[in-house]
C-alpha cells in the first residue's frame, strides 16, 4: 500500500518504521504533482431524477405555495379589518374616536368586533407559531445534514 504520506511498518519488536520522503526534490515533485491534479476542473455529473422524485418535489412545492398564499391572505384580512373605516350600515367614519363611540354604544357590534379580533389574532398567533416551527425544523434539518 502506498500513500502520499508514506507507509508505516511495524517491526517484530513493536518498533515503527516510517517511509516518508525527506529530500526537498521528492517533496517538491509530489507537491507539483498534486497541484496539477487540483488544477484540473472537476467534471460535473448530471443527476437525473426519476419520476417518483419529480412527483414528490411537485407535491412539496405545491404545499409550500398553498401555505404561502394562506399566510398572505390571512395577513391581508387582518390588515383590512383593523384598518377599515366602515361603520354601521356602511356609513363612513373618519376618526378613531367616532369608530370607538359607535362600537361602545352599540353593544352587539362591539361584541362582534371583539370576537373578530380574538379569532383574527388567534389565527395570526397560530400561523406565527407554525411559521417559527417550520423555520426551526428547516434549520435543524440543515445542520443535521438530511
N, C-alpha and C positions, 0 to 999 in steps of 0.2 A: 504494500500500500504506500502510495506517495502523495504527499500533500504539499502545499506551498510553504508551510512552516516546518517541514521535515517530519521525520518519523521517530517515535520514541520506542526504544527496545529495552526490555527488562532482562537483565542477565540472571545467571543462576544464583548469585549471592545477593539478589534484590538490589543490585545497582542499576541505575538507569543510564542508558546511552542515548544521547540525543544527536541526531544528524541534522544540523542547522547550517545553512550557508553563512559563511563568515567573511569571505572575501568581498571587497567592495564591488568588484566586477560582477560577481554572481548576484549580488543583491540588486545592482543597477539593472542587470539583464532581466531579472524576474520582475522588477518594478516596471520596466518599459513594456514587457510582455502583457502585464495586467492592464496597463494604461491603454494599450491598443485594443484589448478586449472591451474595456469600458467605453472607449470612444465610438465603437460601432453602435448605430441606433438599433434599438430593440424592435423586433418585428411585432407589430400589433396583430393579435389574433382576434378575428371577428367571431363574436359569440352569437350563435343563432338560438333564439328562444323557440321552444316547442309551443304547440297550440294551447296546451293547458296553462302554461305560464303566461302567454299573451292574454288568455281569457281571465285569468286571475288578476293580472295587472289592470285590465279594463274594469273589472268589478271594484278594485281598490280605488282607482281614480274616480269612478262614478260615485262611490260612497263619500269620498273626500269633497267632491263638488256639491253633493247634496247637503253635507254638513256646513260647508261654507255659505251656501245660499240660505240655509236655515238661520245661521248666525247673523247674516247681513239683514235678512228680513225682520228678525227679532229686534235688532238694533234700530232699524227704520221705524218699526212700530212703536218702540219706546220713545224715540225722539219725536215722532209725530204726535203721540198722545200728550206727552209732557209739554210740548210747545204749542198746543192748539189754542186758538183764540175763539172757539165756538162756545157759546153759552146755551141758555135754554131756548129751544125751538129755533136754533140756527142764528140767533142774534149775535152780532159781533161784539166782543168785549175787548176794550183797548188795554186796560191796565190789570195788573196782578191783583190789586185790592178789589176791583169790581168783580173779578172772577172769584176771589175768595169769599166776598159777600154773598154772591149768588149761591155758591156751594154751601155756605153756612146757613143761609136762610132756607134753602130747600134741602131738608134732611135726607131725602131719598137720593138725590143727586150726589150729596156728599158721601153717603154710604157706598154708592156705586163707584164713585171716584176712588174711595179708599180701597175697595175690593179690587178695582182695576189696577191700582198701584201695587197692591200686595201680589197679585198674580203676575204682573209685569216684572216686578223686582225679584220675585222668586224664580221666574223663568230666566231672568238675566243672571241671577246668582248661580242657578244650576248650570247654565251654559258656561259661565266663567269657571265653575268647578270642573266641568267636563273638559274645557279647553286646557286648564292647568294640568289636569290628569293626563290628557293626551300628550302635552308637551313633555311632561316628566317621563312618560312611557318612551317617547322617542329619544330623549336624552339618555335614559338608562340603556335602551337598546343600542344606541350609538356607541356607548362606552363598553358594552358587553361584547360587541363585535358580531351581533347576529344579523 
